[in-house]
């Protein structure tokens, strides 16, 4: 397996405007517990510790002054390129200056038991490639989103930052004498061809800091690379867009919260859907909405361990709220996701900066279809369902029968009044359809099978009579509406058994009215929020997949080709893209975007194989 | 004090504790399921795990009861209230250290704060006071253990 864009063009680093770089300039590294955003100028601008959803220690991407960062760059003008080491989530940035070239390797090392390892560890190794490059670095930790007092001090000669039960140290070798200032630990050094330096940042939470030796750090980084490569080598994908698919899978793996098996929607909070706007949300949770795509991706690409872990987590997490589903759950399985604002200015002034997500309390009927589809995929792959889970799934189906007539907030979590969204009704249909299939195979209790089947017919009648645009004879966004919604494509992808011609007309209408080149807007009409947003990347991939599933293979492949090139230089996708500028918008890397890459690529390849192409 | 009383108390106490936790689960108060957590140390088959887990849970109930018995003997007294106090300490210990910290470290399928990629745990760790399994889990667990302790203490005294 090879990483996408392994040899990118060296480009001048885009100057920071007000302390911020374009979101497209970020790469992500992670260890399955937390993740960091690394800018192309070598600054770690986001890192939550100890876990992905913990308060940030580095948050400069959301407040350049108060957020904290770990910068490492040449002290002279430079150009840079970067790549992931093949088959890993370890980042390599090459800085080219007039005085020489230096290479920085960034890794969040994985847990191993060969040597006593820190609880979490960020390693930044600098290698001299040619000439002699003056380098400078600075660590400005801001614990608890900058709300907690950070003490900088030296213990046993090692610079440290502490607050309460959290502490981090800066262990450096060959990186100059660290200076411990009032609010930063910093240093500078000269790296020459063949020489190297290492800065390790061990972190401890509720335990003493582990201060590693350099040899241990080097060995652990090597083992980290080897573990990633070993994992990637075992994955299966042979088809078009293989580099994009495998990079997406590696990103997806990075979003798996290893201690529980949950999959985060993204590693960040409040990166804006519109710069300067209020559409800033915390995505460091696991959405039921993503579950079917997640399980399908794991199963299709040979990740049974992740598939089992995720399904187990999903069924455990949803137990407390059963039979009702929450829209999202915390990565550790807890249900509470109270939303509040941080006193940060936000990315390029995009406030509020939110932590927590109030969407958890919304009614989103589509989640029932997603969960049932997930269970169906799991049962098909394993051939069985636990009796207790089977009973719960049957109760979910009963709940769908009782609630499908209610208006809801829909998959897009609009903050306007609840409506009868077409996609929600389609997913209720999917829920009952999959429940019926499971019952017919004796995988869940079948006492209410007849009721599920009759309600499924009622839902189909509602959709075909109330959720249609008379003008276009296609599925509308909601009952009685003339607006369009790209999410309706999900009904098609999950096998909603509606009018085939009407679905084709819907795909055509979406292509004509919501598509601009490769970009597809989520929906037309209002959503209860002010301001605009970019094009939602996932919808573009859904459209490509729908085109393939309706036999329009050439169009599907052409759209996919365009979309693959929209990733940044290291293969990442955010949530949205500004069609005018190509700038990334929204949280990143966005799990749903990468899931959609995998799903669309697999579907189009499958369709080509079926067609004998 | 009677060892037979302690053994009988352990059986009844574990029965009550297990039933209380199960009832709390049905009332959506907690996702805590001790037999399931114990059973999954030996199998990933959920149904078999629960069956094996109940056996292990009752065995654990006897072991802990005889720890209580040893202390009853050492201090020369036993009773409902003393047993309830032991149960309170037992419940707090279970939530903070035994299940909260030690179990994730030895459970082959449970994540711990140290679990990292490329692994993916099958069972989420319980967290401090087992709060990951629901906000009322500590209350339910401690109350169930107080009940267990009271029954063990009472049976130990009655058996004299």
Interface residues (C-beta under 8 A of the other chain):
Chain A: X30 X31 X32 X33 X50 X51 X89 X110 X111 X119 X205 X227 X228 X230 X231 X253 X254 X256 X258 X259 X260 X261 X262 X305 X306 X308 X309 X310 X312 X313 X316 X317 X319 X320 X321 X322 X332 X333 X334 X335 X336 X386 X387 X388 X389
Chain B: X25 X28 X30 X31 X44 X46 X47 X50 X111 X112 X113 X114 X115 X116 X117 X118 X119 X120 X121 X122 X123 X124 X125 X127 X131 X132 X133 X134 X135
